[in-house]
Amino acid sequence: MTSDRQTHFGFRSVPEDEKTHLVREVFDSVASKYDLMNDLMSAGIHRLWKSAFLDWLRPRPGMSLLDVGGGTGDIAFGFKKRGGGPVVVCDINREMLAVGRDRAFDRNILGGIGWVTGDAEHLPVKDRSVDAYTIAFCLRNVTHIEQAIADAYRVLKPGGRFMCLEFSHVVIPGLAQAYDAYSFNVLPLIGGMVTGNREAYQYLVESIRRFPPQAELAAMIEKAGFEKVEVRNLSGGIAAIHSGWRL
């Protein structure tokens, strides 16, 4: 039975209980070309964003990490390279996780990273069990953002840290117009050529525009109980990092 409650899937309105399935279809269809597309879309700048994200997290030996929506492994690999402890990568998309496991094998990373299928809103993780929670380019895809943030709070130990890296809202007026033109006219075209799924990258562009602005997301994180919430814009606000602590 389909829910009467509606949510957004890009600029479309869809029943709430259909969104997860639609998101899963999008990422399953592009999983094999996901990392290539990230490089093409951002001219490799996403790598600098992820590096800044991990630098701010400051991994250390013994720090445990839950990386949500990180199926292809970039954040997990960077965390381990910087000396972090055990990692669990949790993603709703089995195809993305399969790519991540293959990439780990290719890098001779045979231990220290677990790969788990799960929903960001209802994580298959114990209460107060991890030192750090990261979610990169995933939060905008969940149906209930507040629920995902609340579940992040649940699984973090007291003293644990929440960090989100996500496309955000450009804060430089001239850049905003150029970015909109590039996003709506070029990205879906590249996506269609490389992955054969133009619609997936049309959804990507639209989902970014529907995502809460920096200050609004910071308020949602604080409402979930996190303290010392901070925001850092990247590339003029094309992306942003949000950080908060469970004290």
N, C-alpha and C positions, 0 to 999 in steps of 0.2 A: 504494500500500500504506500503510495507516494504522499509525502508530507505536504500540507497546505502552506507551511512556512517557506518563504522565499529568501534566497541569498543571491549574491552576485557571482557570476563566472565570467570574468572580464566585464564587459559592458552589458552582458545578458543577465536576465533574472531567471534563476532556476530553482526548483525545489531543493531545500536544504539537504535532504537525504540523497540527492543525486550528485552534489558537487564533488564529494570525495572520489566517486567513480570517474567523473569527468577529468579531474586532476590526474588520477592514476593513469588514465588512457593517454593524456598528453605526454606525461613523462616516460611511460613505457614505450611510446612510439618514437621518442627522440633519444633514448638512453645511449645508444651506441655512438651517437654523434654529439652528445651533450657537451663534453669538454671541448671538442673542436669548435662548436658553435660559440661557447663562452669566449674563446680566444678571438674568433672572427668578429663577434659583436662588439667586443670592448677593446679590440686591438691589443689584447693581452693585459689590459689595465686591471681586470678582475684579479689577477695574480698579486698585484700590488695591494689591492684592497684586502685580500685575504692575509697577506703578510702583515699589514698594519693591524688587522684584527687579532692575529695571533701574538704579535708583539705586545699589544695592550693586555691580552690575557696573561702573558708571562707564564708559560708552562714551566713546571718544575718536577723533579723526580717524585713519584708518589702521588701526584695530583691525578685524580680520576676524572675522566671526561665523558659526558654523554653528548654526542653530536647528533642533532635531530635534523632529518632531511638532508643528510650529507652523504647520500648513497655512493657517489663516485669517489669519495675518500679524500678530497683535497684538504679539508680541515683536519681530519684525523692524521694524515701523513705529515702535515706541517707541525701538528702538536707533538707527534712522536719525534720528529727531527729536532725540535727545540728542547727535547729532554723530558717531555711529559710522561705520565704514567699510563695506566690502562685506559683504553678507549672502547666505548660501545657506540657504534654507528647505528642509528635507528631511522628507518625510512619506510614509507608506506609502499614504495615501488620496488618490487622484487627485481625488475630488470635493472634499475639503477644500482641496487646492491650487488647484483651479479657483475656489473662493470667494475664496481669498487673492489670486489674480491679479486677479480682478474688483475686489476692494476696493482694491488698489494702483492700478489704473487710475482708479477713482473719486476717489482722493486725488491724482491726477496724479503718482504715483510711477512713473516710466517707466524708471528705471535704478537700478543699485546693489543690486538684490535678484534672486537667481536662485531658481527653483522647481524642485526635483528630487524625483522619486519614488524612495524608498529605505527600507530597513529599518534601524531603530535598532541592530540587532545586527550588521549587516554594511553599514556605510555606504559609499556609492559616492564616497568622499573619500580623497585621498592621505594617507599618513602624515605627521605633523608639519606640517600645512599651514594650520591656523587658530589664531588668537589666543584665541578664546573659543568655548565650546560651551555652549549653553543647551538645556534640555529642560523644558517647562512643561506639566503635566497630561498627560503622556504615558508616563512611565517605568513607571507601574503597569500599563500595557496590554501591555508587551512580555512575551514568553514567558520569556526568561532575563535577568533584571535584571542579573546579574553580567556577562553578555556585552555588554550595551549599555554598561555603565560602562567595561568594558575597551576597547570600540571608541572610546568618547569619549577615553580616554587615548591611544589610538593616533593619532588625528587631530590632537591638540593639539600645538602647538609647545612646546618647553621654555620654561617661563615662562608657559604658557597656563593658562587658568582654566576649570574645570568648574562649572556652576551648574544646580541642579535646583529647580524650583518644583512642589510636588505637594501634593495633599490628604494629610493626615497623621493623627496620633492626638491627640485632644483631651487636654490636660493639666490642665484645670479640671474637677473632678468634677461639679459642678452643671450645667455647660455640656454635658458629655458626654451626660447623659441627654436633655436637650432637643434636642441635635443629632441623636441617634439617632432620636428620635421624629419629628423633621422629615424626616430623610433617608429613612427607610423608609416613611413614610406620605404625605408631601407631594410629594417630588421625583418619584417615578415617576408620580404623578397629573398633575403639571404637564407632565412630559415627554410623557405620552400625549395630553393636550389640545392641546399646541402642535405636536408633531412627528408625532403619530399612532403613535409607537413607545414605548409604556410600558416594554417589555422593555429597551430601550437604557438607560433611566435606572435601572431596577432593577439592571442590570449595573453601572452607574456606582457606585451606592451600595455594592454588594457588593465591587467591586474596590477601593474605598477601604479597606474593613475588612480585606482580605487583604494590603494593602501593608505593608511592614515599618515598625515604629515608627522614630522619629527616630534614636535611638542605634544601632539595628541597621543602618539605611541608611548612617549615617556610617561604621560599621565596614566595610561593604561597599566604600564609596568609598576608604577608606584601604587596604584589601586590594588594590585595583586599582592602587595605587601613588601615589595622590594624597596630597599633604601639606597641612598647615595647614587641615585640614578643620574647618569651622564650621557651626553650625546656628542658624537664627533662626526661632522660631515666630511665626506670624501668626494673629491672632484666636483666641488661646488654644490653638493647635495644630490648628485646623481645616485650616490649610495650614502648610507649612514650607518654608524655603529651605535647601538644602545647598550649600556652596561648598567647592571644593578646588582645589589648584594642581598642575600638572605641573612640577616643578622640575628 
